Amino acid sequence: MAASFQQALTHLRSTRVWKSIFRRGPALTNRTRSVAVFGNLFLHFLPAKVREKSLRVRATYYLGSISFLLFAMLTITGILLMFYYHPATPQAYRDMKDLRFVVSNGVFLRNLHRLAAQLMVLAVFAHMFHVFYRGGYKPPHEFNWVIGVVLLLVTLFLSYTGYLLPWDQLAFWAITVGTNIISAMPVLGKYVRFQLLGGTIVGENALLRFYVLHCVVLPLVAIVFVAVHFWRVQKDGGLTVREPDGPQKD
Amino acid sequence: MDPKKTSHETGIASDALKNPQRVVFVTRKTSAKVIGEVSGQVMTYPHLLMREAIAFYILVIVLVLVALVWDAPLEQLANPLLTPNPAKAPWYFLGLQELLHYFPPFVAGIVIPTLVVVALVVIPYFNVNVQGEPLWAKNGLRRLRAFSVILIVLAAFLAAFEAWTVLAPTVVIGGIIFYSYFVPPGGSPRAEYLRTRPVSWWVMTWFILVAVVLTVVGTFFRGPGWSWVWPWRSHAG
């Protein structure tokens, strides 16, 4: 059964249509396996070969991959949620109620989005600390570490802007507390807060701005930086697989 | 091929014959060698991609299972006139909110987060611990003295602000660093591990411990008026 399935797959990959789509036949040789990676727009930022050591679970715990996969999950569930959401007060809150009582699987959808969001913040933090302890920031990976710090901030800001959208008490006061801190910034504080909220209080304008930031601006920024981040891993010679911090063994 | 480009890529002056530049220094009876092993490599397709796919499947299954039973919270409609006590930020900012309880807003809300971000950004550019040299490897006694002074000043500063939830993890880490100085070489693996940690490792561990303690305290141990509460006791309101 397995063999015939393999054969069928190989046969499928040898067809003209498959070749026209993927620009290659079955990946039976290392050459075609390489082409499978660098001949594919969505995979070409990956190296064609990776070090065996970097595949070990303990080398990464897949934390970077998990962060990215969570981002993908959040994009999908987020787009689905957008179908049911109006960034206006108090309609936003009514939409939450609709998700709970009217929309099929609405609760599940929102749970999934929220859970993935919390986990993504955790995963990104864990990824950063793990990279630090592995010494992954050392040359030639310096700039990719900096991009990683930017991505951490983008992740936090994404999570934070999403926090306001349900427009319940939890959302409103969390954002009020958070944005009040910005006012403590000298000179620019009041101005930045005003620009972020579109006013002096957390109101309708703030909801709209956070919505646009959350659904359009920040995801685009994240996608660009994630692309550079991945691409740089390859360009900088793959993952760090040396011993974790401590005296290096030659 | 354009010769200029090649020389630029290898980092050698364009006219190597005219201006010779030392690339490697080979002493007698040795040969130039690259430090580090050449480990085995495997094809990304299928080895890496298959693992990524498995990770994705497991992740989705776990997410779906948890999302089926754990409901996202939804409180009453936002009401600017009704302030909850305490009003809390999202959990990942509760460490900052805890700091705000001790320090003026400008320090806790602006200076400290900015310093943290700047510190994170500059880590790779200050040759932080490229060698991974243990803290006590050189000038042990002098470093111990310097460290003691830093720890005492920091502890006194935190005590002056009554920032107990920052002070506690700081003292714990400080105590372990202190202990690591007196660990004799060749002890148990755990003691040996502590003894050989570099400065950067200690600083990061201290930072993470403080951040975790502050976040946990802010999330579970703070009640009305940001007073200390025990999460396992029920509170009126």
HADDOCK unambig.tbl for C-alpha pairs under 7 A between the chains (distance, minus, plus):
assign (segid A and resid 33 and name CA) (segid B and resid 43 and name CA) 7.00 0.50 0.50
assign (segid A and resid 33 and name CA) (segid B and resid 45 and name CA) 5.63 0.50 0.50
assign (segid A and resid 36 and name CA) (segid B and resid 45 and name CA) 6.94 0.50 0.50
assign (segid A and resid 37 and name CA) (segid B and resid 45 and name CA) 6.70 0.50 0.50
assign (segid A and resid 47 and name CA) (segid B and resid 44 and name CA) 6.86 0.50 0.50
assign (segid A and resid 48 and name CA) (segid B and resid 43 and name CA) 6.11 0.50 0.50
assign (segid A and resid 48 and name CA) (segid B and resid 44 and name CA) 5.32 0.50 0.50
assign (segid A and resid 49 and name CA) (segid B and resid 41 and name CA) 6.17 0.50 0.50
assign (segid A and resid 49 and name CA) (segid B and resid 42 and name CA) 5.50 0.50 0.50
assign (segid A and resid 49 and name CA) (segid B and resid 43 and name CA) 4.45 0.50 0.50
assign (segid A and resid 49 and name CA) (segid B and resid 44 and name CA) 4.94 0.50 0.50
assign (segid A and resid 50 and name CA) (segid B and resid 41 and name CA) 5.41 0.50 0.50
assign (segid A and resid 50 and name CA) (segid B and resid 42 and name CA) 5.56 0.50 0.50
assign (segid A and resid 50 and name CA) (segid B and resid 43 and name CA) 6.30 0.50 0.50
assign (segid A and resid 50 and name CA) (segid B and resid 44 and name CA) 5.82 0.50 0.50
assign (segid A and resid 51 and name CA) (segid B and resid 39 and name CA) 6.51 0.50 0.50
assign (segid A and resid 51 and name CA) (segid B and resid 40 and name CA) 5.92 0.50 0.50
assign (segid A and resid 51 and name CA) (segid B and resid 41 and name CA) 4.28 0.50 0.50
assign (segid A and resid 51 and name CA) (segid B and resid 42 and name CA) 6.25 0.50 0.50
assign (segid A and resid 52 and name CA) (segid B and resid 40 and name CA) 5.58 0.50 0.50
assign (segid A and resid 52 and name CA) (segid B and resid 41 and name CA) 5.12 0.50 0.50
assign (segid A and resid 52 and name CA) (segid B and resid 42 and name CA) 5.91 0.50 0.50
assign (segid A and resid 55 and name CA) (segid B and resid 48 and name CA) 6.93 0.50 0.50
assign (segid A and resid 69 and name CA) (segid B and resid 56 and name CA) 6.56 0.50 0.50
assign (segid A and resid 93 and name CA) (segid B and resid 77 and name CA) 6.36 0.50 0.50
assign (segid A and resid 108 and name CA) (segid B and resid 67 and name CA) 6.06 0.50 0.50
assign (segid A and resid 108 and name CA) (segid B and resid 68 and name CA) 6.08 0.50 0.50
assign (segid A and resid 110 and name CA) (segid B and resid 72 and name CA) 6.89 0.50 0.50
assign (segid A and resid 111 and name CA) (segid B and resid 67 and name CA) 5.07 0.50 0.50
assign (segid A and resid 111 and name CA) (segid B and resid 70 and name CA) 6.95 0.50 0.50
assign (segid A and resid 111 and name CA) (segid B and resid 71 and name CA) 5.64 0.50 0.50
assign (segid A and resid 111 and name CA) (segid B and resid 72 and name CA) 5.15 0.50 0.50
assign (segid A and resid 112 and name CA) (segid B and resid 63 and name CA) 6.59 0.50 0.50
assign (segid A and resid 112 and name CA) (segid B and resid 64 and name CA) 6.79 0.50 0.50
assign (segid A and resid 112 and name CA) (segid B and resid 67 and name CA) 5.16 0.50 0.50
assign (segid A and resid 114 and name CA) (segid B and resid 72 and name CA) 6.58 0.50 0.50
assign (segid A and resid 115 and name CA) (segid B and resid 67 and name CA) 6.86 0.50 0.50
assign (segid A and resid 137 and name CA) (segid B and resid 124 and name CA) 5.64 0.50 0.50
assign (segid A and resid 138 and name CA) (segid B and resid 124 and name CA) 5.76 0.50 0.50
assign (segid A and resid 138 and name CA) (segid B and resid 130 and name CA) 6.68 0.50 0.50
assign (segid A and resid 142 and name CA) (segid B and resid 124 and name CA) 5.14 0.50 0.50
assign (segid A and resid 142 and name CA) (segid B and resid 125 and name CA) 6.92 0.50 0.50
assign (segid A and resid 146 and name CA) (segid B and resid 121 and name CA) 5.36 0.50 0.50
assign (segid A and resid 149 and name CA) (segid B and resid 121 and name CA) 6.66 0.50 0.50
assign (segid A and resid 167 and name CA) (segid B and resid 77 and name CA) 6.49 0.50 0.50
assign (segid A and resid 167 and name CA) (segid B and resid 78 and name CA) 5.61 0.50 0.50
assign (segid A and resid 168 and name CA) (segid B and resid 74 and name CA) 6.56 0.50 0.50
assign (segid A and resid 168 and name CA) (segid B and resid 75 and name CA) 5.45 0.50 0.50
assign (segid A and resid 168 and name CA) (segid B and resid 76 and name CA) 5.42 0.50 0.50
assign (segid A and resid 168 and name CA) (segid B and resid 77 and name CA) 4.39 0.50 0.50
assign (segid A and resid 168 and name CA) (segid B and resid 78 and name CA) 4.29 0.50 0.50
assign (segid A and resid 169 and name CA) (segid B and resid 75 and name CA) 5.80 0.50 0.50
assign (segid A and resid 169 and name CA) (segid B and resid 76 and name CA) 5.69 0.50 0.50
assign (segid A and resid 169 and name CA) (segid B and resid 77 and name CA) 5.84 0.50 0.50
assign (segid A and resid 169 and name CA) (segid B and resid 78 and name CA) 4.23 0.50 0.50
assign (segid A and resid 169 and name CA) (segid B and resid 79 and name CA) 6.39 0.50 0.50
assign (segid A and resid 170 and name CA) (segid B and resid 75 and name CA) 6.38 0.50 0.50
assign (segid A and resid 172 and name CA) (segid B and resid 78 and name CA) 5.74 0.50 0.50
assign (segid A and resid 173 and name CA) (segid B and resid 87 and name CA) 5.85 0.50 0.50
assign (segid A and resid 174 and name CA) (segid B and resid 87 and name CA) 6.55 0.50 0.50
assign (segid A and resid 174 and name CA) (segid B and resid 88 and name CA) 5.49 0.50 0.50
assign (segid A and resid 174 and name CA) (segid B and resid 89 and name CA) 4.10 0.50 0.50
assign (segid A and resid 174 and name CA) (segid B and resid 90 and name CA) 6.30 0.50 0.50
assign (segid A and resid 175 and name CA) (segid B and resid 89 and name CA) 6.83 0.50 0.50
assign (segid A and resid 177 and name CA) (segid B and resid 89 and name CA) 6.22 0.50 0.50
assign (segid A and resid 178 and name CA) (segid B and resid 89 and name CA) 6.22 0.50 0.50
assign (segid A and resid 181 and name CA) (segid B and resid 105 and name CA) 6.53 0.50 0.50
assign (segid A and resid 181 and name CA) (segid B and resid 109 and name CA) 5.60 0.50 0.50
assign (segid A and resid 184 and name CA) (segid B and resid 105 and name CA) 5.75 0.50 0.50
assign (segid A and resid 184 and name CA) (segid B and resid 106 and name CA) 5.01 0.50 0.50
assign (segid A and resid 184 and name CA) (segid B and resid 110 and name CA) 7.00 0.50 0.50
assign (segid A and resid 185 and name CA) (segid B and resid 106 and name CA) 6.21 0.50 0.50
assign (segid A and resid 185 and name CA) (segid B and resid 110 and name CA) 6.08 0.50 0.50
assign (segid A and resid 245 and name CA) (segid B and resid 132 and name CA) 5.73 0.50 0.50
assign (segid A and resid 246 and name CA) (segid B and resid 132 and name CA) 4.68 0.50 0.50
assign (segid A and resid 246 and name CA) (segid B and resid 133 and name CA) 6.50 0.50 0.50
assign (segid A and resid 246 and name CA) (segid B and resid 134 and name CA) 6.77 0.50 0.50
assign (segid A and resid 246 and name CA) (segid B and resid 196 and name CA) 6.37 0.50 0.50
assign (segid A and resid 246 and name CA) (segid B and resid 197 and name CA) 5.99 0.50 0.50
assign (segid A and resid 246 and name CA) (segid B and resid 198 and name CA) 6.60 0.50 0.50
assign (segid A and resid 247 and name CA) (segid B and resid 131 and name CA) 6.88 0.50 0.50
assign (segid A and resid 247 and name CA) (segid B and resid 132 and name CA) 5.20 0.50 0.50
assign (segid A and resid 247 and name CA) (segid B and resid 133 and name CA) 5.96 0.50 0.50
assign (segid A and resid 248 and name CA) (segid B and resid 132 and name CA) 6.89 0.50 0.50
assign (segid A and resid 250 and name CA) (segid B and resid 35 and name CA) 6.31 0.50 0.50
assign (segid A and resid 250 and name CA) (segid B and resid 36 and name CA) 6.30 0.50 0.50
